[in-house]
Amino acid sequence: MVLEILGWISALAIGISLGLIGGGGSILTVPVLFYFLGLDTETATAYSLFIVGISSLVGGAQAWRKGLAKINIALAFGAPSIVAVFFTRYTLVPWLPETIAGLSKGTWMMLLFAVLMVLASFSMIRKKKGGAATPKEKHTGWKSYAVVLVEGLGVGVLTGLVGAGGGFLIIPVLVLVTGLPMKQAVGTSLIIIAAKSLIGFTGDVANREIDWMFLMGFSAISIAGIFVGSWLSDRISGEKLKPAFGWFVLVMGVFIMAQQLLDM
């Protein structure tokens, strides 16, 4: 009962995380659904796509109205990512073997999730040496768009596998490759996450029975958190958000990895 209550309270934290740093929602959602609310791994990853997707849609709309979302970058990243995540959820995940190298499907999916989180965190925590290019110098070149397209495809596959919205992978690309300021990266990330998560979730609708009452209730609380996170974001410097986001992802990744290894 205590874990269940914590799980529902965490729904608010999921929304706050998305509204504040444009990611981290799925990092919280999958463990909350799995550890606190007792869902199996595949169901948790599927439900995470809907919860994070619908919450990000609200947050992305807010960011767009404030001029903090780059639609051209969102399209360049989102288009290949959407195709990849739908293909992965609809065709690849149902056909994955139940065990790989002696590990259950649930265990290795969570371990993959944790490893990706740890790797992504380093790019946000690390301070770049020398002067960084301005956003305009970076995100107008065709090479940057090509990198964004490739990254979008890769993140889409990974998103489909682990049920993550991918903000913890998208934001480092938007900041480090395209040169977007942190707050614009946050807003753009929310639009990308909303599109690919919700479309990816449609691949699960055909493969499993969905508890819509649970999803709507959990998502409503998360959406309330989006407004709180957006309000906080207006009052916190983008330069402070970047390393804070990186440390948050690192801590959560190490925790999930340790939990899975201890349960083996």
Secondary structure, DSSP 8 states (H G I E B T S, - for coil): -HHHHHHHHHHHHHHHHHHHHS--HHHHHHHIIIIIS---HHHHHHHHHHHHHHHHHHHHHHHHHTT---HHHHHHHHHHHHHHHHHIIIIIHHHS-SEETTEEHHHHHHHHHHHHHHHHHHHHHS--SS----HHHHHTSHHHHHHHHHHHHHHHHHHHHHT---HHHHHHHHHHTS---HHHHHHHHHHHHHHHHHHHHHHHHTTS---HHHHHHHHHHHHHHHHHHHHHHTTS-HHHHHHHHHHHHHHHHHHHHHHHHHH-
